[in-house]
Amino acid sequence: MGLWRWFSVSSDLDFYVNSQYTLFGIPGCGSGIPILGVPVEDTVSFRPGTRFAPGVIRSWSQYFEFTPTEDLGIDVLSKACDLGDLIPLQGAVNANVERIRSVVKEIIGRWGRVVSIGGEHTLSLGIAKAVNDSQGSYGIYVHVDAHMDSRKEWPVGQSLSHATFVRHIVNSVDPQLLLFLGPRVYDKEEISFVRDLDNSMLLLTRDVKLMGSYELRRIIGDSLSSYPGPIHLSIDVDVLDPSIMPGVGNPEGFGLNYGELLRIIRAVLDYGGSRVKAVDLVEYSPPNDPGLMSLPTMVRLILDVLNYL
C-alpha cells in the first residue's frame, strides 16, 4: 500500500491522496503552492495513456534543471509543495469528478489555490465545482486547448466526457465569463454553443498567432478585469503543435508554439493574481510520447506556472 494514508484519516484529502513520491524532490505540503496529481482516465476516446502522466513526470523530474523560462529572481521550487496523487476509481467518471471536487475543495480551503497535473481533461469539471464550493461562487473559466470540449455528447450517447465537460461547467457552476484561447478544431454544434453563450470570448489559434504580445495581454487583462470572481485556468497541452508536444491523446496540427502559450499563461496569471484559485495542466500521455520527447516541455510548463503564480 506504499504510503497511502490509511491511518489517522481525518479528511478526504488524507484518505484519497497517495503521497509516496514528490515532484522535483520538493517537500510534502506544509506551505507553498500545492501540486496535486490527478491520474484519471475514464473517457479517453482516441489514444489512452494520460493517467500515467503524474507518475512519469514525478519519476523523471529529478533529472531536469529547475530553471523557468524567465528569470524573475525567484527560487521557483521554494514556492511549491507536492500533495501526491489523487487515488481514482478507474472508469467511474462521475464518482471521480465528485472525488476531485471534495479533495480540491479542501486543498483550496487550506492553501488558497492548487496546481493539478492530469490525467484527462474531464478532471477540470471537478475542480470547477471545488472552486465554486470553496469560494461561494465561480468567476472566470479560461480554457486553453486545441478543442472546445463543448459537445453535447461524445461518443454519441455519452453526456460526460473529455469532449463535453465544458457544457457541464456552464450548467453546474454558471461562470461569469468563459475564455476560449487557442482552439483550432470543432464541429458545428459545439462552436454554435460557444458563440451563443452571452458570457464567452473565443480566440482561435490563428487569432492568437496574429496578435502581438501587447494586444493579447490587453484583451486578456481587460476580460479578467471585467468580472470580480475567482479564476480557473485549465490548459490542455494539445494546444501546442504536435512538433512540440507529440505526447497527447488527440493531437491536432497547426498549434501554438511554446512562446505563444507562455504569453497566454503569463497574462492570465499576471492579471489574475490572487484570484487564480486553480491551474490545471492536463492530457499529457507518456505512452504516446516517442522517447518522452514532450517531457521536457511538460516540466518547463510546470516550472513556468509556478514562476508566474
Secondary structure by P-SEA (a helix, b strand, c coil): ccccccccccccccccccccccccccccccccbbbbbbbccccccccccccaaaaaaaaacccccccccccccccccccccccccccccccaaaaaaaaaaaaaaaaaaaccccccccccccaaaaaaaaaaaaaccccbbbbbccccccccccccccccccccaaaaaaaccccccccccccccccaaaaaaaaaccbbbbbcaaaaaaccaaaaaaaaaaaaaaccbbbbbbbccccccccccccccccccccccaaaaaaaaaaaaaaacccccccccccccccccccccaaaaaaaaaaaaaaac
